[in-house]
Amino acid sequence: MENVQVAIIGIGAIAESVHLNYLQENDHVTVNALVDIDLERAASVAKKHDIPNVFQTIDELIEQTHTDAVLICTPNATHIPIAKKAAQHGIHVFIEKPIGIDLEAVNDYLTLTKEKNVITMVGMTHRFRRDVAILREYIDNGTFGNLYHVKAKLFRGRGTPQGWFTNKELSGGGALMDIGVHVLDLAWWLMGKQEVQSITGQTLTTFGNHETKYISAWTSKNKKLNADHVVNVDDFASAWIRFKNGAVINLEIAWAINGEQDDGVQLELFGDQGGAKLTPLTIYKEENGVLTEVFPKYVDGDTFKEEIDHFVDCVRTKQQPVIDGEQGYEMLKMLLGIYESSKKQKEIVF
């Protein structure tokens, strides 16, 4: 496929400033439509970027245009219902994280994609980071030996978003679903995508709708979703995840906390032959019997561009993406396992 006809569904801030721009920069893509329940916003963005079609629903998109692929950038609860309609018509799917909020619905969707030979990619941007690529090479070369423990963390001082993210009906969860999914996915992927054995987790709503002075919060462009400013999701999560190969991940996530804010995703990886830290990238190993620290030098890449280009290449060449639907399912299984463990106040065994 030389040219890919792509539509974006859900024209939020990220979709407009990131996904749309990089799609239009790709020589193999034509963005032929924007879809949003706020038709006025979709029309405004389409006019600004010379996009010929705007619709309120995916049904209108399918009926009135030819589309090879869609990018779904809507609230989490709508991901799978929209993706199923696309897959039913043979349209390839990029879903912003997480893949969905219900395992059974995701499994049904994945069964459909196999029947229709549809590609699914989940938006896990951190996998495309340059420092992560370097770290992955160390892992693949066996530098660290057996990775048996990963500490994975991301704390915001006061970073609770405003909009649909805090309404469980739309989001399926709070900080864990929003930023925790990135942190856990990165740790799990670097560890080798091991099969989960058990999870002990705790999720809390500690700050709720805080009104801390002199800070700004990310706000959804759609003012109609969660117009009542419902906050009924977690803003803190902690979990201990045990895998069948004996490895463990210790996860800590917060939208808001009375402590130091992290400068991006914090990972520490420990193996029997070496270890590493992310942000800043540091490699720990013995050389000539001496414990050393190595600080690889690199120039940052553009992770969003590489992610979008990867999806387009997969659609054109019919190759499976680096983060496919099955991996998205496994990630959701762990996220929901953390919530279940917290609710039942006991370890969940798979």
Summary of the structure (lengths in Angstrom):
residues: 350
radius of gyration: 20.5
end to end distance: 41.0
largest distance: 67.6
contacts: 1206
relative contact order: 0.17
helix: 37%
strand: 26%
